[in-house]
Amino acid sequence: MYFQISKLIIWPKSGEDPREVGFEAGKINVITGASKTGKSAIIPIIDYCLGSSSCSIPVGLIRKSSAWFGIVVDTIQGQLLIARREPGEQKSTDDFFILEGSSVEIPHAIPGKNKDRSQLKRDLDRMAGLPGIGFEPGSENPSKTRPAFRDLMAFTFQPQNVVANPDVLFFKADTTEHREKLKTIFPYILGAVTLTTLLTRYEIEQLSRDLRRKEARLTAEARSTEAWRAEVSAWFRQAQEFGLLSPEQQVPSDWNETVDLLRSVSEQRELNARPGLSGMSQALKRLEILRRDETDISKRLFKHRSNLNEMRRLIESSDKYGDALRIQRDRLSLSTWLKTLGNPNGDDVLARLEDHQRWQIDSLCSALEQVEIQASSQPMLSDRMDKEMIRERAAAEVEFGNLSEIRQEMRELEKRSEEVNAELKRSEDISRFLGRLTQALTVYDRADQTGPLRQEVNSMMERIEELKNGISDGEIASRQRNALSEVDAEAMRLVKHLDAENPNNPIRLMIRELTVQVVDDGKEAYLWQIGSGANWLAYHVAMLLALHVYFLKTPHHPVPSFLVFDQPSQVYFPRALVEREGVSTDVEWRDEDIRAVRKIFGAFSSVMEGAANRLQIIVLDHAGEDVWGDFKHVYKVAEWRDGEKLIPDSWLN
């Protein structure tokens, strides 16, 4: 990700001109100077402007005299000014001022907040092209959430407490939260896990959730089917008792034939189970006739009631339409009065209107005539509908009376004849039996192994297996090993140019431990198991540079293309030495220490040679220009000595 620091700006509380520190893109930018000049505040200021959760800018003169801190960043789209208010007594503040453009102009004073921290983080995530989904769908573990721009700061900063630390290789990896998140995102940073991988994981999770739900439903229905299968003989016996199957019919040995036979039973009507009229008693014959009449009358009664409901709705709509017409007529009736006032023989002001000015009044009158015609036709429609409703209501009452008479006669027959009573009960039993059989067959069809639900479950299982094969753990691990091999090879190349004790020993980046492992005579040792600050510094510098070389090979890689090292020479030129009373900052170094520091700048320069201006390195150090001034790609930003420092003395007064 092309993202390089162009300027660092501090706006004072005193109202003076802001302090600007300019950097060159694609260069090794060096700020040299004595202690207590503000060099070590550069990393906290940049980090604070890039949305850190807390402000680690040193408390003291810098915080007391500053109102806003800001940086200007060069990106592919142009320049971006990010300014953040000094938090005062708070841990941090969410007040940001953001400007974007092809070339932004630094304001003399910040007018106020125009964005908050959450908005800035979203913008930076978008610029980095980071995915909006987490690494483990459904996980509530904070370390498994989506990668964020803030996570990438681990690869950009090497402050004093990290640059030669045997226990910590990456920025802020000394806290459990950041360590675990860094371990999670490392496969993504190395390209072993891609956006496609994350999307596939989410699809697998969604499909698995749906699959579990459908399998539970299928299991429940399958259990119902098994119970139903066990009752097949009972279904056959009842169907034969009700006359729906021949008494000689045997249960088929083939299950599909059994189901088809029962399905044909379920499709029969209740009347098919009744014996014919011949042989019936007179009461049953009369009951059969009454039942048929009851069915016919119920159909006609239902039709009359439906017609009545439709007519009622039509009349209501007509009444609403008539009300609307009457409102229009009342409003337009004014036009008739205006027309009388406009009589050419009158003395009203409207009478003096020209002919071509009367058309609006005439138009209103014409509209009134149309509304009058429509309104006059509406009552006739209502009258006709009222007559039709009366006719339908009368017909419905007649049918209802006939139905009541038939049902009364059926009740009388039931009271007088036990045979009729038994027939009525048998009819109800047949209806209930057919209903239960139909429902049982429906459940069986849903749970059938060849049914749609089973096919859907099988299809989902095949899709999940296909997706899992596309993102196998073995393939991800293989891509990660290949990426680490490239990084390790580049780090080993760089270590040979640094002041490591055994520069030819193989080294490995260990993601699980977030450190470097060195192999010496077949023995593996982690960074904290190796002595000498020179070794720690060499492996820090080599590994961070190697990672950025690898990032540059990947188009649109999300990690910002800048690195900041604070006091890399501290191993050879301890801070305590320069702070000791009476010792000049420009104390003469031992030749071997100078050579060791020059090796660091030599490694920087060799990486910049192949970076083609796509990487920016910022170095904050005590070492003077005589140590690093003759290297290619080096740009001297500032030398803070003899009263020159980050915060001008005038601000302090």
C-alpha positions as CSV (number, residue, x, y, z in Angstrom):
1,M,0.0,0.0,0.0
2,Y,1.6,3.3,-1.1
3,F,1.3,5.3,2.1
4,Q,4.3,7.5,3.0
5,I,4.7,10.3,5.4
6,S,5.2,13.7,3.7
7,K,5.0,16.0,6.7
8,L,4.6,16.0,10.5
9,I,2.9,19.1,11.8
10,I,2.3,20.4,15.3
11,W,0.0,23.3,16.0
12,P,0.9,25.3,19.1
13,K,-1.5,26.5,21.8
14,S,0.1,29.9,21.6
15,G,-1.3,30.6,18.1
16,E,2.1,30.9,16.4
17,D,2.8,29.3,13.1
18,P,2.7,25.4,13.2
19,R,5.9,23.4,13.3
20,E,6.4,21.4,10.1
21,V,8.9,18.6,9.6
22,G,9.1,17.5,6.0
23,F,10.0,14.0,4.8
24,E,10.9,12.7,1.3
25,A,9.0,9.8,-0.3
26,G,11.1,6.8,-1.3
27,K,14.1,7.9,0.8
28,I,15.9,7.0,4.0
29,N,14.9,10.1,6.0
30,V,17.2,10.8,8.9
31,I,16.6,13.1,11.9
32,T,19.8,13.3,14.0
33,G,20.3,15.2,17.2
34,A,21.0,15.1,20.9
35,S,18.8,13.6,23.6
36,K,15.7,15.4,24.8
37,T,15.1,17.2,21.5
38,G,11.9,15.3,20.6
39,K,13.2,12.6,18.3
40,S,11.5,9.8,20.2
41,A,8.1,11.7,20.0
42,I,8.0,11.2,16.2
43,I,6.7,7.6,16.4
44,P,4.0,8.3,19.1
45,I,2.8,11.4,17.1
46,I,2.5,9.4,13.8
47,D,0.8,6.6,15.7
48,Y,-1.6,8.9,17.5
49,C,-2.6,10.6,14.2
50,L,-3.2,7.2,12.6
51,G,-5.9,6.4,15.2
52,S,-4.2,4.8,18.2
53,S,-6.6,4.1,21.1
54,S,-4.4,6.1,23.5
55,C,-1.9,8.9,23.3
56,S,1.7,7.8,24.1
57,I,3.2,11.2,23.2
58,P,5.5,12.0,26.1
59,V,3.9,14.1,28.8
60,G,5.8,17.3,29.4
61,L,6.7,20.3,27.2
62,I,5.4,18.7,23.9
63,R,1.9,18.0,25.3
64,K,1.7,21.3,27.3
65,S,2.6,23.5,24.3
66,S,0.7,21.7,21.5
67,A,-2.9,22.0,20.6
68,W,-3.1,19.6,17.6
69,F,-0.8,17.0,16.1
70,G,-0.9,16.1,12.4
71,I,0.7,14.3,9.5
72,V,0.4,14.6,5.8
73,V,0.4,11.3,3.9
74,D,1.1,10.7,0.3
75,T,-1.3,8.0,-1.2
76,I,-2.2,6.8,-4.7
77,Q,-5.2,9.1,-4.6
78,G,-3.3,12.2,-3.5
79,Q,-2.5,13.7,-0.2
80,L,-4.2,13.2,3.1
81,L,-3.9,15.5,6.1
82,I,-4.8,13.8,9.4
83,A,-4.8,16.0,12.5
84,R,-5.8,15.0,16.0
85,R,-6.5,17.2,19.0
86,E,-4.1,17.0,22.0
87,P,-6.0,15.0,24.6
88,G,-5.2,17.1,27.7
89,E,-6.0,15.2,30.8
90,Q,-7.7,12.5,28.9
91,K,-6.2,9.2,27.7
92,S,-7.0,10.2,24.1
93,T,-9.6,12.2,22.1
94,D,-11.7,11.3,19.1
95,D,-11.5,14.8,17.6
96,F,-10.0,14.6,14.1
97,F,-9.6,17.1,11.3
98,I,-9.2,15.5,7.9
99,L,-8.3,17.1,4.5
100,E,-8.0,15.3,1.2
101,G,-6.8,16.5,-2.1
102,S,-4.1,16.2,-4.8
103,S,-2.0,18.5,-2.7
104,V,-3.3,19.7,0.7
105,E,-2.6,23.1,2.2
106,I,-1.6,23.2,5.8
107,P,-4.0,25.6,7.7
108,H,-2.4,28.1,10.1
109,A,-4.8,26.8,12.8
110,I,-7.2,23.8,12.9
111,P,-10.8,25.1,12.6
112,G,-12.2,22.2,14.6
113,K,-13.3,18.6,14.4
114,N,-14.8,17.2,11.2
115,K,-14.4,13.5,11.8
116,D,-14.1,11.1,14.7
117,R,-11.8,8.1,15.3
118,S,-14.3,5.5,14.1
119,Q,-14.7,7.3,10.8
120,L,-11.0,7.7,10.3
121,K,-10.4,4.0,11.0
122,R,-13.1,3.0,8.4
123,D,-11.4,5.3,5.9
124,L,-8.0,3.8,6.5
125,D,-9.4,0.3,6.4
126,R,-10.9,1.1,3.0
127,M,-7.7,2.6,1.7
128,A,-5.8,-0.5,2.7
129,G,-8.4,-2.7,0.9
130,L,-9.0,-4.8,4.1
131,P,-11.9,-7.2,4.1
132,G,-15.0,-6.5,6.3
133,I,-15.3,-10.0,7.6
134,G,-13.5,-11.9,10.4
135,F,-11.3,-14.9,10.3
136,E,-13.7,-17.2,12.1
137,P,-17.4,-16.7,11.4
138,G,-19.5,-16.7,14.5
139,S,-16.5,-16.4,16.8
140,E,-16.7,-13.8,19.6
141,N,-12.9,-14.0,20.2
142,P,-11.5,-10.4,19.7
143,S,-8.4,-11.9,18.1
144,K,-10.5,-13.5,15.4
145,T,-12.2,-10.4,14.2
146,R,-11.6,-8.7,10.8
147,P,-8.1,-7.3,10.1
148,A,-7.9,-3.6,10.7
149,F,-5.5,-0.9,9.6
150,R,-4.4,-0.5,13.2
151,D,-3.2,-4.1,13.3
152,L,-0.8,-3.3,10.5
153,M,1.1,-0.8,12.6
154,A,3.0,-3.8,14.0
155,F,5.0,-3.7,10.8
156,T,5.8,0.0,10.6
157,F,7.2,1.1,13.9
158,Q,10.4,0.1,15.8
159,P,10.6,2.4,18.8
160,Q,13.5,2.4,21.3
161,N,11.9,-0.2,23.5
162,V,11.4,-2.6,20.6
163,V,14.2,-2.1,18.1
164,A,16.7,-4.2,20.0
165,N,14.4,-6.0,22.4
166,P,15.1,-9.8,22.7
167,D,11.5,-10.5,23.9
168,V,9.4,-8.4,21.4
169,L,9.9,-8.3,17.7
170,F,6.9,-6.3,16.6
171,F,5.4,-3.0,17.7
172,K,2.9,-3.4,20.6
173,A,3.3,-7.2,20.5
174,D,4.2,-7.1,24.2
175,T,0.4,-7.1,25.1
176,T,-1.6,-10.3,24.9
177,E,-4.4,-8.6,22.9
178,H,-2.1,-7.4,20.2
179,R,0.0,-10.6,20.2
180,E,-3.0,-12.8,19.6
181,K,-4.5,-10.6,16.9
182,L,-1.1,-10.4,15.1
183,K,-0.8,-14.2,15.1
184,T,-4.3,-14.4,13.5
185,I,-3.7,-11.8,10.8
186,F,-0.2,-13.1,9.8
187,P,-1.4,-15.7,7.3
188,Y,-3.5,-13.0,5.7
189,I,-0.5,-10.6,5.6
190,L,1.6,-13.2,4.0
191,G,-1.0,-14.0,1.4
192,A,-1.7,-17.6,2.6
193,V,-5.2,-16.6,3.6
194,T,-7.0,-14.4,1.0
195,L,-10.3,-12.5,0.8
196,T,-11.6,-15.5,-1.2
197,T,-10.6,-17.8,1.7
198,L,-12.5,-15.6,4.2
199,L,-15.6,-15.3,2.0
200,T,-15.6,-19.1,1.5
201,R,-15.3,-19.7,5.3
202,Y,-18.4,-17.5,5.8
203,E,-20.3,-19.3,3.1
204,I,-19.4,-22.6,4.7
205,E,-20.5,-21.3,8.1
206,Q,-23.9,-20.2,6.6
207,L,-24.4,-23.4,4.7
208,S,-23.5,-25.5,7.8
209,R,-26.0,-23.5,9.9
210,D,-28.7,-24.1,7.3
211,L,-27.7,-27.7,6.9
212,R,-28.1,-28.4,10.7
213,R,-31.5,-26.9,10.6
214,K,-32.7,-28.9,7.6
215,E,-31.2,-32.1,9.0
216,A,-33.0,-31.6,12.2
217,R,-36.2,-31.1,10.3
218,L,-35.5,-34.2,8.1
219,T,-34.7,-36.3,11.2
220,A,-38.0,-35.3,12.9
221,E,-40.0,-36.1,9.8
222,A,-38.1,-39.4,9.2
223,R,-39.1,-40.5,12.8
224,S,-42.7,-39.7,12.0
225,T,-42.4,-41.7,8.8
226,E,-40.9,-44.7,10.7
227,A,-43.8,-44.6,13.1
228,W,-46.2,-44.3,10.2
229,R,-44.6,-47.4,8.5
230,A,-45.2,-49.4,11.6
231,E,-48.9,-48.5,11.4
232,V,-49.4,-49.5,7.7
233,S,-51.4,-52.7,8.6
234,A,-53.7,-50.5,10.8
235,W,-54.3,-48.1,7.9
236,F,-55.2,-51.1,5.6
237,R,-57.6,-52.6,8.2
238,Q,-59.4,-49.3,8.7
239,A,-59.7,-48.6,5.0
240,Q,-61.3,-52.1,4.5
241,E,-63.7,-51.5,7.5
242,F,-64.9,-48.3,5.9
243,G,-65.3,-49.9,2.5
244,L,-62.5,-47.9,0.9
245,L,-60.6,-51.1,0.1
246,S,-61.7,-54.6,-0.8
247,P,-61.7,-57.0,2.1
248,E,-59.6,-59.4,0.1
249,Q,-56.8,-56.8,-0.5
250,Q,-53.5,-57.8,1.1
251,V,-50.7,-55.5,2.1
252,P,-48.3,-55.4,-0.9
253,S,-44.7,-56.7,-0.2
254,D,-43.2,-53.7,-2.1
255,W,-43.2,-50.5,-0.1
256,N,-43.8,-48.2,-3.1
257,E,-46.9,-50.2,-4.1
258,T,-48.1,-49.9,-0.5
259,V,-47.8,-46.2,-0.6
260,D,-49.4,-45.9,-4.0
261,L,-52.4,-48.0,-2.8
262,L,-52.9,-45.9,0.3
263,R,-52.5,-42.7,-1.8
264,S,-55.4,-43.9,-4.1
265,V,-57.5,-44.5,-0.9
266,S,-56.8,-40.9,0.3
267,E,-58.0,-39.5,-3.0
268,Q,-61.4,-41.2,-2.7
269,R,-64.4,-39.3,-1.6
270,E,-66.5,-40.1,1.4
271,L,-69.5,-41.0,-0.8
272,N,-67.5,-43.9,-2.3
273,A,-67.5,-45.7,1.0
274,R,-71.3,-45.7,1.3
275,P,-73.4,-48.6,0.1
276,G,-76.0,-48.0,-2.7
277,L,-79.6,-47.1,-2.1
278,S,-80.8,-50.6,-2.8
279,G,-81.0,-52.6,0.4
280,M,-81.1,-49.4,2.5
281,S,-83.9,-48.8,5.0
282,Q,-86.3,-46.0,4.2
283,A,-84.7,-43.8,6.8
284,L,-81.2,-44.2,5.3
285,K,-82.5,-43.6,1.8
286,R,-84.1,-40.4,3.0
287,L,-80.9,-39.4,4.9
288,E,-78.9,-39.9,1.7
289,I,-81.2,-37.7,-0.3
290,L,-81.1,-35.0,2.4
291,R,-77.3,-35.0,2.5
292,R,-77.1,-34.4,-1.3
293,D,-79.7,-31.6,-1.0
294,E,-77.7,-30.1,1.9
295,T,-74.6,-30.1,-0.2
296,D,-76.3,-28.4,-3.2
297,I,-78.1,-25.8,-1.0
298,S,-74.8,-25.0,0.8
299,K,-73.1,-24.3,-2.5
300,R,-75.9,-22.0,-3.6
301,L,-76.0,-20.2,-0.3
302,F,-72.3,-19.6,-0.4
303,K,-72.6,-18.1,-3.8
304,H,-75.4,-15.7,-2.7
305,R,-73.3,-14.6,0.3
306,S,-70.3,-14.0,-1.9
307,N,-72.4,-11.9,-4.3
308,L,-73.7,-9.8,-1.4
309,N,-70.2,-9.1,-0.1
310,E,-69.0,-8.0,-3.5
311,M,-72.0,-5.7,-4.0
312,R,-71.5,-4.2,-0.5
313,R,-67.9,-3.3,-1.3
314,L,-69.0,-1.9,-4.7
315,I,-71.6,0.3,-3.1
316,E,-69.1,1.6,-0.5
317,S,-66.7,2.5,-3.3
318,S,-69.5,4.2,-5.2
319,D,-70.4,6.3,-2.1
320,K,-66.8,7.4,-1.7
321,Y,-66.7,8.3,-5.3
322,G,-70.0,10.3,-5.0
323,D,-68.6,12.2,-2.0
324,A,-65.5,13.2,-3.9
325,L,-67.7,14.4,-6.9
326,R,-69.8,16.5,-4.6
327,I,-66.7,18.1,-3.0
328,Q,-65.5,19.0,-6.5
329,R,-68.9,20.3,-7.5
330,D,-69.1,22.6,-4.4
331,R,-65.6,23.9,-5.1
332,L,-66.3,24.5,-8.8
333,S,-69.7,26.2,-8.2
334,L,-67.8,29.4,-7.6
335,S,-67.1,29.6,-11.3
336,T,-70.8,30.1,-12.2
337,W,-70.9,33.1,-9.8
338,L,-67.7,34.5,-11.4
339,K,-69.2,34.1,-14.8
340,T,-72.3,36.2,-13.9
341,L,-70.0,38.9,-12.5
342,G,-68.2,39.0,-15.8
343,N,-71.3,39.9,-17.8
344,P,-70.3,42.5,-20.4
345,N,-73.3,44.7,-19.4
346,G,-72.3,44.7,-15.7
347,D,-70.2,47.3,-13.9
348,D,-68.0,44.8,-12.0
349,V,-64.3,44.8,-12.5
350,L,-64.6,41.2,-14.1
351,A,-66.8,42.7,-16.7
352,R,-63.9,44.7,-18.1
353,L,-61.8,41.5,-18.8
354,E,-60.9,41.0,-22.4
355,D,-62.2,38.0,-24.3
356,H,-58.8,36.3,-24.3
357,Q,-58.7,36.7,-20.5
358,R,-62.0,34.9,-19.8
359,W,-60.8,31.4,-20.8
360,Q,-59.9,30.5,-17.3
361,I,-63.4,31.2,-15.9
362,D,-64.9,29.3,-18.9
363,S,-62.6,26.3,-18.2
364,L,-63.8,26.2,-14.6
365,C,-67.4,26.3,-15.7
366,S,-66.8,23.5,-18.3
367,A,-65.2,21.4,-15.6
368,L,-68.2,22.0,-13.3
369,E,-70.6,20.8,-16.0
370,Q,-68.6,17.5,-16.4
371,V,-68.7,17.0,-12.6
372,E,-72.4,17.7,-12.5
373,I,-73.0,15.0,-15.2
374,Q,-70.9,12.4,-13.3
375,A,-72.6,13.3,-10.0
376,S,-76.1,12.9,-11.5
377,S,-75.3,9.4,-12.8
378,Q,-74.0,8.2,-9.4
379,P,-77.3,7.9,-7.5
380,M,-78.8,5.8,-10.4
381,L,-75.9,3.3,-9.9
382,S,-76.5,3.2,-6.2
383,D,-80.3,2.6,-6.7
384,R,-79.7,-0.3,-9.1
385,M,-77.2,-1.9,-6.7
386,D,-79.6,-1.6,-3.8
387,K,-82.3,-3.4,-5.8
388,E,-79.8,-6.2,-6.7
389,M,-78.7,-6.5,-3.1
390,I,-82.4,-6.9,-2.0
391,R,-82.9,-9.7,-4.6
392,E,-79.7,-11.5,-3.6
393,R,-80.5,-11.2,0.1
394,A,-84.0,-12.6,-0.5
395,A,-82.6,-15.5,-2.5
396,A,-80.0,-16.2,0.3
397,E,-82.7,-16.2,3.0
398,V,-84.8,-18.7,1.0
399,E,-81.8,-21.0,0.6
400,F,-81.0,-20.6,4.3
401,G,-84.5,-21.5,5.2
402,N,-84.4,-24.6,3.0
403,L,-81.0,-25.6,4.6
404,S,-82.5,-25.2,8.0
405,E,-85.4,-27.4,7.1
406,I,-83.2,-30.1,5.7
407,R,-80.9,-30.1,8.8
408,Q,-83.9,-30.2,11.1
409,E,-85.3,-33.2,9.3
410,M,-81.8,-34.9,9.5
411,R,-81.8,-34.3,13.3
412,E,-85.3,-35.8,13.6
413,L,-84.2,-38.8,11.6
414,E,-81.2,-39.2,13.9
415,K,-83.4,-39.1,17.0
416,R,-85.9,-41.6,15.6
417,S,-83.4,-44.1,14.1
418,E,-80.3,-45.7,15.7
419,E,-79.4,-46.9,12.2
420,V,-79.2,-43.3,10.9
421,N,-77.3,-42.2,14.0
422,A,-74.7,-45.0,13.4
423,E,-74.5,-44.0,9.7
424,L,-73.8,-40.4,10.6
425,K,-71.1,-41.4,13.1
426,R,-69.6,-43.7,10.5
427,S,-69.5,-40.9,7.9
428,E,-67.6,-38.6,10.4
429,D,-65.1,-41.4,11.1
430,I,-64.5,-41.9,7.4
431,S,-63.9,-38.2,6.9
432,R,-61.4,-38.1,9.8
433,F,-59.7,-41.2,8.5
434,L,-59.2,-39.8,5.0
435,G,-57.9,-36.6,6.5
436,R,-55.3,-38.4,8.7
437,L,-54.2,-40.6,5.9
438,T,-53.7,-37.6,3.6
439,Q,-51.7,-35.8,6.2
440,A,-49.6,-38.9,6.9
441,L,-48.8,-39.3,3.2
442,T,-47.8,-35.6,3.0
443,V,-45.3,-36.1,5.9
444,Y,-44.0,-39.2,4.2
445,D,-43.4,-37.4,1.0
446,R,-41.5,-34.6,2.7
447,A,-39.2,-37.0,4.6
448,D,-38.8,-39.5,1.7
449,Q,-35.1,-40.1,0.9
450,T,-35.7,-39.1,-2.7
451,G,-37.8,-36.1,-1.7
452,P,-36.9,-32.4,-2.2
453,L,-35.7,-31.9,1.3
454,R,-33.3,-34.9,1.1
455,Q,-32.1,-33.6,-2.2
456,E,-31.5,-30.2,-0.8
457,V,-29.6,-31.6,2.2
458,N,-27.4,-33.7,-0.1
459,S,-26.8,-30.7,-2.4
460,M,-25.7,-28.6,0.6
461,M,-23.4,-31.3,1.9
462,E,-21.7,-31.6,-1.5
463,R,-21.3,-27.8,-1.7
464,I,-19.7,-27.6,1.8
465,E,-17.3,-30.4,0.9
466,E,-16.4,-28.6,-2.4
467,L,-15.8,-25.3,-0.5
468,K,-13.7,-27.1,2.1
469,N,-11.5,-28.7,-0.5
470,G,-10.9,-25.2,-2.0
471,I,-9.6,-23.8,1.2
472,S,-7.9,-26.8,2.8
473,D,-5.7,-26.2,5.8
474,G,-2.9,-28.1,4.0
475,E,-3.0,-25.7,1.1
476,I,-3.0,-22.6,3.4
477,A,-0.1,-24.0,5.4
478,S,1.8,-24.7,2.1
479,R,1.3,-21.1,0.9
480,Q,2.4,-19.8,4.3
481,R,5.5,-21.9,4.3
482,N,6.4,-20.7,0.8
483,A,5.9,-17.0,1.9
484,L,8.0,-17.5,5.0
485,S,10.7,-19.1,3.0
486,E,11.0,-16.0,0.9
487,V,11.0,-13.7,3.9
488,D,13.6,-15.9,5.7
489,A,15.8,-15.9,2.6
490,E,15.7,-12.1,2.3
491,A,16.4,-11.7,6.1
492,M,19.4,-14.1,5.9
493,R,20.7,-12.0,3.0
494,L,20.4,-8.8,5.0
495,V,21.8,-10.3,8.2
496,K,25.1,-11.0,6.4
497,H,25.5,-7.2,6.0
498,L,24.8,-6.4,9.6
499,D,26.7,-6.8,12.8
500,A,25.4,-10.3,13.8
501,E,27.6,-12.6,15.7
502,N,27.0,-15.6,13.3
503,P,25.6,-14.0,10.1
504,N,25.7,-17.3,8.2
505,N,23.4,-19.1,10.6
506,P,19.9,-19.9,9.2
507,I,17.1,-17.8,10.7
508,R,13.3,-18.3,10.6
509,L,10.4,-16.1,11.4
510,M,8.2,-18.0,13.9
511,I,4.6,-16.8,13.7
512,R,3.3,-18.8,16.8
513,E,6.0,-17.2,19.0
514,L,6.2,-13.9,17.0
515,T,10.0,-13.9,17.1
516,V,13.1,-15.1,15.2
517,Q,14.6,-18.5,15.5
518,V,18.3,-19.0,14.8
519,V,19.8,-22.4,14.0
520,D,23.3,-22.8,15.3
521,D,25.1,-26.2,14.7
522,G,21.7,-27.9,14.5
523,K,20.4,-26.3,17.7
524,E,17.4,-24.0,17.5
525,A,17.3,-20.9,19.7
526,Y,14.8,-18.1,19.9
527,L,15.8,-14.5,19.9
528,W,15.5,-14.2,23.7
529,Q,17.9,-17.2,24.0
530,I,20.7,-15.4,22.1
531,G,23.0,-13.0,23.8
532,S,24.3,-9.6,22.6
533,G,22.3,-6.5,21.8
534,A,24.1,-6.4,18.4
535,N,22.4,-9.7,17.5
536,W,19.0,-8.6,18.7
537,L,19.3,-5.4,16.7
538,A,20.5,-7.2,13.6
539,Y,17.7,-9.6,13.5
540,H,15.1,-6.9,14.2
541,V,16.4,-4.8,11.3
542,A,16.8,-7.7,8.9
543,M,13.4,-9.3,9.6
544,L,11.4,-6.0,9.3
545,L,13.2,-5.0,6.1
546,A,12.7,-8.6,4.7
547,L,8.9,-8.4,5.4
548,H,8.6,-5.1,3.6
549,V,10.6,-6.4,0.7
550,Y,8.0,-9.3,0.5
551,F,5.1,-6.9,0.8
552,L,6.4,-4.8,-2.1
553,K,6.2,-7.9,-4.3
554,T,2.5,-8.3,-3.7
555,P,0.3,-5.8,-5.7
556,H,-2.0,-3.7,-3.5
557,H,-0.6,-5.2,-0.2
558,P,-2.4,-3.6,2.7
559,V,0.6,-2.8,4.9
560,P,1.7,0.9,4.6
561,S,5.0,1.3,2.8
562,F,6.9,3.1,5.5
563,L,9.2,2.1,8.4
564,V,10.3,4.1,11.4
565,F,13.4,3.1,13.5
566,D,14.1,5.0,16.7
567,Q,17.7,4.9,17.9
568,P,18.9,1.8,16.1
569,S,22.5,2.8,17.2
570,Q,21.6,2.7,20.9
571,V,23.3,-0.7,21.1
572,Y,26.6,0.9,20.1
573,F,26.1,4.4,21.3
574,P,24.1,4.1,24.6
575,R,21.8,6.9,25.5
576,A,23.2,7.0,29.0
577,L,26.6,8.0,27.5
578,V,25.3,11.0,25.8
579,E,23.1,12.1,28.7
580,R,26.0,11.8,31.2
581,E,26.9,15.2,32.5
582,G,29.9,16.8,30.7
583,V,29.8,14.4,27.7
584,S,29.1,15.9,24.3
585,T,26.6,14.4,22.0
586,D,29.2,14.3,19.3
587,V,31.5,12.1,21.5
588,E,34.0,10.3,19.3
589,W,32.9,6.7,18.6
590,R,35.0,3.7,18.5
591,D,35.7,2.7,14.9
592,E,34.1,-0.7,15.3
593,D,30.9,0.9,16.6
594,I,30.8,3.3,13.7
595,R,31.3,0.4,11.2
596,A,28.4,-1.4,12.9
597,V,26.0,1.5,12.6
598,R,27.1,2.1,9.0
599,K,26.1,-1.5,8.3
600,I,22.6,-0.7,9.4
601,F,22.4,2.2,6.9
602,G,24.0,0.0,4.3
603,A,21.2,-2.6,4.8
604,F,18.6,0.3,4.5
605,S,20.3,1.5,1.3
606,S,20.4,-2.0,-0.3
607,V,16.7,-2.5,0.3
608,M,15.9,1.0,-1.1
609,E,17.8,0.2,-4.2
610,G,15.3,-2.4,-5.3
611,A,12.2,-0.6,-3.8
612,A,12.0,1.9,-6.7
613,N,10.7,4.7,-4.4
614,R,7.9,2.5,-3.1
615,L,9.3,2.3,0.4
616,Q,10.1,5.0,2.9
617,I,12.4,4.6,5.9
618,I,12.6,7.2,8.7
619,V,15.5,6.9,11.1
620,L,15.7,8.9,14.4
621,D,19.2,8.7,15.8
622,H,22.1,10.3,17.7
623,A,24.6,9.3,14.9
624,G,25.7,12.3,12.9
625,E,25.9,12.9,9.2
626,D,29.5,11.8,9.1
627,V,28.3,8.2,9.8
628,W,25.5,7.9,7.3
629,G,25.8,10.9,5.0
630,D,27.5,9.2,2.1
631,F,24.9,6.4,1.5
632,K,22.6,6.5,-1.4
633,H,18.9,7.3,-0.9
634,V,19.6,9.1,2.4
635,Y,17.9,12.4,3.0
636,K,18.8,14.6,6.0
637,V,15.5,15.9,7.4
638,A,16.9,17.8,10.4
639,E,19.7,18.0,12.9
640,W,18.4,19.0,16.3
641,R,21.4,20.2,18.3
642,D,22.5,23.5,19.9
643,G,19.0,24.5,20.9
644,E,17.3,23.2,17.7
645,K,14.5,20.7,18.5
646,L,11.0,19.6,17.7
647,I,9.3,22.2,19.9
648,P,10.7,25.8,19.4
649,D,11.7,27.6,22.5
650,S,9.3,30.5,21.6
651,W,6.4,28.1,22.3
652,L,7.5,27.5,25.8
653,N,7.4,31.2,26.7
